[in-house]
Amino acid sequence: MSSFVRTDEITEAFERMVDQPRVPKASERLFIGLDIGTAYMVLAVLDAQMQPIAGAYRFAQVVRDGIVVDYLGAIGIVKELKAQVEKALDRTLELTAIAIPPGTSYNDTRFIGNVAESAGLQVINVVNEPEAANSLLGLDHGVVVDIGGGTTGIAVIENGEVVYTADEPTGGTQCTLVVAGNHRISFEDAEELKKDPLFQDDMGRLLKPVSQKIAGIIQRHIAGYKVEEIVLVGGASCLKGIEDVITEQLGIHTVKPARPLFITSIGIAMNCKEPQTDAYGRA
């Protein structure tokens, strides 16, 4: 089964570098990833050895089901994150990679790219989210499930290659709505309560039906593949016990790294390089 020692070391370093960035040499090549998610927007910066040196993130609700619904708001947040990191590094950020949910159309992809470019970043590569996550995880065989704020992305990995991807609109936002309804509180208060360490046992029990729904989504999409391991990433996979629910329902060993929130963001940065096609996947 997979070991996440390297993954955990890198995600721990990223969290540390958000508050204590390392200023690179002026000539040092930087790898930048912009993760425009449903719940969080993350800007990750790596050095040439693929080690985190800086980053910034912000809770935001400018994306729904992989589509930007608040274009100006998204641009404003990316500009703020970019300015924050540039100040910390004393350097202008120029090239970036971005990610999209599997199955996103060219027009939706271009719209996400426009956000980055309107904020002063040049997009040089676009990857799908679970495939980006596996750039850091390094699975040879198995399934990567990226449970974000609005969607759950699935990638089946065989011999180190992605052979199937899918995406469905279920994730952390649904969890927050359940918490808000159950406790009769606002969405914003429910989002904070959901993340409160003191209530994680209660959240696991309350949100078990959502975990079971996600398990059903996974089961439907991996039918026909021989799967021995499922790896969860993304903010909503932080839900306590979700891996146990999926293991029990599917009978497939399901695990998650210690810090699943930023895995996809770091993986996007690792893909900040020229692709074989153009940045938007066209030959």
Secondary structure, DSSP 8 states (H G I E B T S, - for coil): ----HHHHHHHHHHHHHHHS-----TT---EEEEEE-SSEEEEEEE-TTS-EEEEEEEE---EETTEES-HHHHHHHHHHHHHHHHHHHTS---EEEEEE-TT--HHHHHHHHHHHHHTT-EEEEEEEHHHHHHHHH--SSEEEEEE-SS-EEEEEEETTEEEEEEEES-SHHHHHHHHHHHHT--HHHHHHHHH-GGGHHHHHHHTHHHHHHHHHHHHHHHTTS--SEEEEESGGGGSTTHHHHHHHHH-SEEE--S--TTHHHHHHHHT-S--SS-TTS--
